[in-house]
Amino acid sequence: MIKLQKIHRNFQVGDQTVHALDDINLEIEQGEYVSVMGPSGSGKSTLLNLIGMLDHPSSGQYFLNDKNVTELDEVEEAYIRNKNIGFVFQAFHLVPRLSAAENIELPLMLAGIDPKIRNRKVEQALAALNLTERAHHKPEQLSGGQRQRVAIARATITEPSVLLADEPTGNLDQKSGHDVMDTLEALNQRGITLIMVTHDQSLGDRSVRSLNMIDGRIESDITKNSDHVSVS
């Protein structure tokens, strides 16, 4: 499903070249639950952004569902990304002037979905995440956990096959964080591929597969249910 071959991502900082990703080779199958861990500056978020097609490799190839997405133009790339990938960020990124329901509805509007279908899907999403009573509240009227659940609903309203989460509990208290993780893991159990960047070892331990990154490289790749460890 996701296949990265010899991926490099370099940034120029002054007269120095920073190798944010250094010869990444990775395959992730549909329905996997993968955590990406490592110290700050190790390349975790760069890897997530590249998988999410928010960034592009300096060299190498990225295949999504057997399609080489490194060869797409911007319009094709946006179509593939919007159809296949959902994003959940630490900072929520909700539109302040829109209600919870309107934030969730936004991707459907951008996709040109009929209003009747949009309304039905939004109602279902609100109910599934226990947000029905908060449907008309603006983000500033919601708790951190509620905001993140709105963000998850928005990320999954178009039924993507991949959900990318970058420190999804970073701004939450412990209880809200556990609730959000339960929600993400329930989506994974329904077949959505979940890839999560986290600094929190306890969250990383919840995933079935764990990647550890150091200096732009995948130092270890552990699948816990088979005790298989490969080092790149």
C-alpha angles and dihedrals in degrees: 000000000000116000126172118188123193092331118186126178116187130183125195113226108181106305092337127093114219115205100212091170118023118193099325117189113179141153124193121184128216112280098018122143108217130176121199115207139170141113123302111286094024094119101258098130092038089056092048092048091050093050087048091051091239088119135029132226121249086222139351133058134278120200122193115186088346092305119120100231093180087076097054127109120233095268094049091044093052091050093051092045095049092047099045111024135062125190132211117183135191091242094050094225094216119164104253097212094051126081122239090263093048092049090052091046095051099089090049091052091050089050091053096242117170112264094238091054090045092053093050094048093047092050090051092048093049091050094046091055097040092248102120093109090050096048095113098038120110118232092259088060093054131082120244092258092050091049091052091049089052088050090051091049090050091048093052102034091097090051098242120191093223129048117194117197121188110196090324094181097038095109097038137093117246098265094046089046092054091048091052092048090050088053094049092047092049088056090050090052087056089059104269114138107239120202114178132184113207142159090202112099092198090058092045089053090060093064124089093224126033129195119195117200130199125175094347095310133103101246096182138005113197126183103194102199092059099030087232114156125185125177122205 
